[in-house]
Structure formats: structure tokens, C-alpha cells
Amino acid sequence: MSDDEKSPARQVITDYAQSHFRYFRTVDGTVYAQRTGHPVARPIRSQGTTGSHRQELMVGLFRDGVGVFNGTALKEALDLIEALALTERVQPTHIRVAPGFDGATWLDLGRDDGRSVRIHPTGWDIRIPDPEEVCWRRTQLTGELPLPAKDTNGKGIDLLMRLCNFADAKTEALAIAWLIGCLEPSVPVPAPFLTGPQGAGKSTGGRMLVRIIEGMTGDLRRAPKDEENMITAVAAGWITALDNLSHLPPDLSDLMCCIITGAESIKRALFTDGDVVRSRYRRPMLLTGIDVGVIRPDLAERLLTLRLERPRVRRTEAELWAEYAEILPVVLGSLLDLTVKVRAVQAETPTDLRMADFAHLCAQLDTVTGFGTLEAYRAGLDDLNDDVIEGDLLAQTVLKHAAELAPGEEVRMTSAEWLHALTALYSGEECRPLPKGWPTTGKVLSDRLRRIQPTLAARGVLVDWGRTSAARYIELSRQAPPPPPEQQPAF
């Protein structure tokens, strides 16, 4: 064959790539490559240590006897493939958990063969998902999970709780509810805060919960120093677990709220003047610590307190983790069995809680097991409200003022008048000096009241804002106590 009849190297590479891989783009324009029949997708521009598509293509060309090509030919071929892929339909990629067809969800086991778990209200099974249904994206944080065991009769849950040091059965029920919530990609779940005395095994318990979903390589980490590093860590895995927190600065608290319920960040794309990179994220979180100090009200509504106690008998790390690795297939199988049962039942959705989806999940779990999970969740939120009030002198002062009102009584004043009244009430006759951070203007007071409004409402004190023809006002009132339940006539 003459040189004129030979196909250019870029054409050979392009033909091979299109016959062995499927190319598509995500909503942000990133082009991914997916080997035919395999659910794992790799961005074609990635040079990551988890394996790039360029490396995957070079190995395939060599092993199939097509040839070895220089970098210029590969670059030209990939440029053409990327341009062609931008005309294809948009499909999302997922890390660890993904929605599927017909109400199913998928759990990536992190295996090279692509086998995953399909979870449906009618049951769960292990199979390789159709690439048109699920595209997995993997990073260095994507660990491998064992194949879950079938027909466990729920014993895996008991084995897990025997290794953890949870304080009571209600705490165990909340931990189980959170694990089930982590298997649902479209529902936000509150962040468990594992707390207890020193030596209670908070970090170990956190690792055990995380590794049920993330595999034995899943671990806890220190809180990143800035928002960019935090978002990078969140985007690379499914569960973000922060260990040994001693305080929660306002910026970190606000960022956690965004991660738990979902948000988006935008930054300039590298080596461009005006292009941007969008990062959308909503991830389960887990925290450990003895005391994080003052908790802001918006984060308190997104937390799930799990209390641990010191074990009576200590075991070595080697013994503990050897047993954990042995029971992990049974634990995962039992969790999947319970998840199927929970999704198959109907339960009333509580309408008075911020995390309504998780509250509904707790109600479903109670329907299946009778654990009393929803009651425990409400009690935990009530305790967190107490913590918020104890750390907020303004909230304490407002409650003190409201205690003087009759049930149902309403008081309207401007923000400046409220500031004067509350300041006088706090200072008292002894004229106590105002604490650091006390509102200095009516506008600051109004903003602070908006932040603590849910906490005050949980204590029966309602705060509302309105306007008359003369000025804006803030209204404070005490809820009337609920009427006693009607007595059933005795027969």
C-alpha cells in the first residue's frame, strides 16, 4: 500500500475510539468516555492518577495490535472526538450513589468489573448497570466495597451496633436512618454529630459508619482551611467526614449548611479569561467532636446528634478492624434489606420539621421496625435548640421578654424600639455591660432575629415582620398552649 493510501494516524485512532468507547457530555460541557458495556466514565481531558482516558486509549491501541502513536496524533484525535461529543445528548455522571430508571437507585461497589447494586422497593440485586442509565465517575476517594451478603435476616445491623458505642437504642436507630438516607441520591440528610466523653470511640464509630458506604479506604479528615479546599474534597467523594471538631466558625458553619442541602459554586476555568467551571454538590456529611461551642441555628436544624459512651472493655485496633472487615458484607446486605423494606412502605410526612425528607424516612423506618426514630429525631432537635439558646444571649433575652406576655398576646414595635427594650432588659437595674456581638442598630437586631426565628418558634415565641403606613415593625407573640386532647367517654 502506498503512503497516499494509508489512513492518517489521527483517523485510525478516531475510528478505534468510536468503535470501543461511548462519548457524551455533561451539562457543564465536560466530555466523558465510557468503554462499551462498562458503567465507569472518565473525562477525556483528565490527567488524574486514577487513570485518564488518554492512557486507557493508548493501552487499548497497543494491546489490540493497532499500533503505538505519538502524542501529536493522539491530541489531534482527541480534539476531534471532543468536538463530536459536544453534539451528543447530555448525561450526568455520579459518584457512589445514582438515580436509575423506574424509581430505582444504584450503589457503586467501586469494582473494576463495574458490578453495582440496584436498589428498588421490590428488592435489590447485583448487576452491571446499563451505561445509558448510570455513568459512574471515580476518584482516589472511591474505595471498593465487598459484595453484600444475601439473606442476612437483619443480623448485620446487630453486629454493627455491637462494635459501636452508641449510648442507647434511639441513637442506634438514628444512625441506621442516616445510613439509609445516604443511599438515596435525591434526598438531603442531616449530618450526624458523634459526640461523647473522651475515649468514647467517636472517630472509630464515625469511620465504621462511613466505610459501610465508602469501603475500607474511607476515612475521616480534618476540616479544610478554606472554602475552595472544602468544595474540592466534597466533589471527589460521596460522604464528607470531618473529625475532632473543636469549634465551628461562621464561614464553615454556613458552608456545611450549603453542602447538606445543596448549592453551587462557580470559579474561573484555568487558562481562560471568561470561561467558568460550575460545581454543584449536595453530599452527606458526618462530624465528630466533644464540643464545638456555639452552634448557629441554621446548622442546628441540619444536625443529627449521636451520643456515644466509653466502652467497658477495650480492644486493639487490629482486632476491631479485622472483625469489622469480616462482617462488612453482612452489614451492607442487612442495610440493603432494610432499605428495600423502608422504601416499600407508606408513612405520613411530618410538616413541622426543616429536614422533612429525612423526617419522612424516620417515619417509614418506624413503620417497618417500631424503633421510635422520629421521636428520637425530634428530641435531638429539641436538645440542639437548647444548645443554640444557651449560646445566644439575644435569644435568652427575647425569651425572657416573651415570658411576661400572656398566651396569644402580640407586641409590635419598630426595630429601634425593640433594640432599646431588649438592651434595657439585658442590662437590668445593675446596668450590666453589653456582651461582644450585641446588636448595635435596629437593622442588625432585625437580621439577628431572622436567624434565630426558628429556634424561638420551637419555644413557642413567634417573630414576624410587617409594615404600616408610618413605618415597619417587628411583632412578638407567645403561642397559646395547645388544647388538651379530648377525653374519650368511658363505657
PEVEN-V882764 format. One record per pair of residues at least 12 apart in sequence whose C-alpha atoms are under 7 Angstrom apart, sorted by sequence separation. I is the first residue (numbers start at 0). J is the second residue. D is the distance in Angstrom with one decimal. If there is no record, write none. Layout:
# PEVEN-V882764
<<I;J;D> <I;J;D>>
This chain:
# PEVEN-V882764
<<20;32;6.2> <21;33;5.0> <30;42;5.7> <31;43;5.6> <95;107;4.7> <105;117;4.7> <114;126;5.2> <115;127;5.8> <206;218;5.7> <265;277;4.7> <347;359;6.8> <361;373;5.1> <462;474;5.7> <463;475;6.7> <20;33;5.4> <21;34;6.1> <29;42;6.9> <30;43;6.2> <104;117;5.9> <105;118;6.0> <114;127;4.5> <115;128;6.9> <206;219;6.5> <264;277;5.9> <265;278;6.3> <346;359;6.9> <462;475;4.8> <20;34;4.3> <21;35;6.1> <103;117;6.6> <104;118;5.2> <113;127;5.7> <263;277;6.9> <264;278;5.1> <461;475;5.8> <462;476;6.8> <19;34;6.1> <20;35;5.1> <103;118;5.5> <104;119;6.7> <263;278;5.5> <264;279;6.5> <358;373;6.4> <461;476;5.3> <19;35;5.7> <103;119;4.6> <263;279;4.3> <346;362;5.9> <460;476;5.9> <461;477;6.2> <102;119;6.7> <262;279;6.0> <263;280;6.3> <346;363;5.3> <460;477;4.8> <262;280;5.8> <345;363;6.5> <459;477;5.9> <460;478;6.2> <222;241;5.7> <261;280;5.6> <262;281;6.7> <344;363;6.4> <459;478;5.2> <32;52;6.7> <220;240;6.3> <221;241;5.5> <261;281;4.1> <219;240;5.0> <220;241;5.0> <221;242;5.6> <260;281;6.0> <219;241;5.5> <220;242;5.6> <258;280;6.5> <259;281;5.7> <341;363;5.6> <219;242;5.6> <258;281;5.1> <259;282;5.7> <341;364;5.6> <418;441;6.0> <258;282;5.9> <259;283;6.1> <259;284;6.8> <396;421;6.6> <415;440;6.8> <341;367;6.4> <415;441;4.5> <418;444;6.6> <340;367;6.9> <414;441;4.5> <414;442;6.8> <209;238;7.0> <396;425;6.2> <414;444;6.8> <414;445;6.3> <100;132;6.8> <109;141;6.3> <99;132;6.0> <109;142;5.8> <110;143;5.8> <99;133;6.7> <109;143;4.3> <108;143;5.7> <109;144;6.2> <164;199;6.8> <97;133;6.9> <108;144;4.9> <164;200;6.8> <202;242;6.6> <93;134;6.3> <94;135;5.9> <163;204;5.6> <92;134;5.0> <93;135;5.1> <94;136;5.3> <256;298;5.8> <92;135;5.7> <93;136;5.6> <94;137;6.3> <244;287;6.2> <245;288;6.3> <92;136;5.9> <238;282;6.1> <239;283;6.5> <240;284;5.6> <241;285;6.3> <242;286;5.9> <243;287;5.2> <244;288;4.9> <247;291;6.0> <237;282;6.0> <238;283;5.0> <239;284;4.8> <240;285;4.5> <241;286;4.9> <242;287;5.0> <243;288;4.4> <245;290;5.9> <246;291;4.1> <234;280;6.7> <237;283;6.8> <238;284;5.6> <239;285;6.3> <240;286;5.8> <241;287;6.6> <242;288;6.7> <245;291;4.6> <246;292;5.5> <252;298;6.4> <244;291;6.1> <30;81;6.3> <300;353;6.5> <30;84;6.6> <413;471;6.2> <414;472;6.5> <401;460;6.8> <413;472;4.3> <414;473;6.3> <24;84;6.4> <412;472;5.3> <413;473;5.8> <23;84;5.3> <24;85;6.1> <411;472;6.2> <412;473;5.6> <22;84;5.7> <411;473;5.6> <412;474;6.7> <9;72;5.0> <13;76;5.5> <24;87;6.9> <26;89;5.9> <411;474;4.4> <8;72;5.9> <9;73;6.5> <12;76;6.2> <23;87;5.8> <24;88;6.9> <25;89;5.1> <410;474;5.5> <411;475;6.5> <23;88;6.6> <24;89;5.3> <25;90;5.2> <409;474;6.6> <410;475;5.2> <9;75;6.1> <10;76;7.0> <23;89;6.6> <24;90;6.3> <25;91;5.3> <409;475;5.7> <410;476;6.3> <9;76;4.8> <13;80;6.9> <23;90;6.9> <409;476;4.4> <408;476;5.6> <407;476;6.3> <408;477;6.2> <144;214;4.7> <189;259;6.7> <384;454;5.9> <407;477;5.3> <142;213;5.8> <143;214;5.3> <188;259;6.8> <406;477;5.2> <407;478;5.4> <141;213;6.7> <142;214;5.1> <187;259;6.2> <406;478;5.7> <407;479;5.2> <142;215;6.8> <187;260;5.5> <404;477;6.7> <406;479;4.6> <39;113;6.9> <142;216;5.5> <38;113;6.1> <142;217;6.7> <304;379;6.1> <401;476;7.0> <37;113;6.3> <303;379;6.8> <401;477;6.4> <104;183;6.9> <300;380;6.8> <299;383;6.0> <202;287;6.5> <96;182;6.4> <98;184;6.4> <201;287;6.1> <97;184;5.8> <96;184;5.8> <49;138;6.1> <38;128;6.3> <49;139;6.2> <38;129;6.8> <296;387;6.2> <38;130;5.0> <295;387;6.5> <37;130;6.5> <190;283;6.5> <192;285;6.2> <193;286;6.2> <194;287;6.0> <196;289;6.4> <294;387;5.7> <36;130;6.6> <40;134;6.0> <190;284;4.9> <191;285;5.1> <192;286;4.7> <193;287;4.6> <194;288;5.4> <195;289;5.7> <293;387;6.6> <38;133;6.4> <39;134;5.8> <40;135;5.8> <41;136;6.6> <140;235;6.5> <141;236;6.5> <188;283;6.3> <190;285;5.1> <191;286;6.1> <192;287;5.5> <193;288;6.5> <194;289;5.1> <38;134;5.2> <39;135;4.6> <40;136;5.6> <140;236;5.7> <190;286;6.9> <38;135;5.9> <39;136;6.0> <138;235;6.1> <293;390;5.3> <181;283;6.4> <201;307;6.9> <199;307;5.8> <199;308;4.9> <192;302;6.6> <199;309;4.0> <190;301;6.3> <191;302;5.9> <192;303;5.8> <193;304;6.3> <194;305;6.3> <195;306;5.5> <198;309;5.9> <199;310;6.5> <189;301;4.7> <190;302;4.8> <191;303;4.4> <192;304;4.9> <193;305;4.8> <194;306;5.1> <195;307;5.0> <196;308;6.7> <189;302;5.0> <190;303;5.6> <191;304;5.7> <192;305;5.8> <193;306;5.9> <194;307;6.2> <195;308;6.0> <189;303;5.8> <191;305;6.3> <193;307;7.0> <211;327;7.0> <211;331;6.4> <170;305;5.6> <170;306;6.8> <166;306;5.6> <165;306;6.0> <166;307;4.8> <94;236;6.5> <95;237;6.2> <165;307;4.3> <166;308;5.5> <94;237;6.2> <164;307;5.2> <165;308;6.4> <164;308;5.7> <164;309;6.9> <164;310;6.4> <296;450;6.8> <296;451;6.0> <296;454;6.5> <179;338;5.8> <188;357;5.8> <186;356;6.4> <159;330;6.6> <155;329;4.9> <156;330;5.8> <155;330;3.9> <156;333;6.3> <151;329;6.3> <155;333;5.2> <154;333;6.8> <148;328;5.3> <153;333;4.9> <147;328;4.4> <148;329;5.1> <151;332;6.6> <146;328;6.1> <147;329;6.3> <151;333;5.8> <145;328;5.8> <149;332;5.9> <147;331;5.4> <148;332;4.8> <147;332;4.6> <176;361;6.3> <172;370;6.3> <173;372;5.9> <172;372;5.7> <169;371;6.9> <169;372;6.4> <169;375;5.8> <122;339;5.7> <121;339;6.8> <120;339;4.9> <119;339;6.3> <120;340;6.8> <118;339;6.8> <120;342;5.3> <120;343;4.8> <27;277;6.7>>
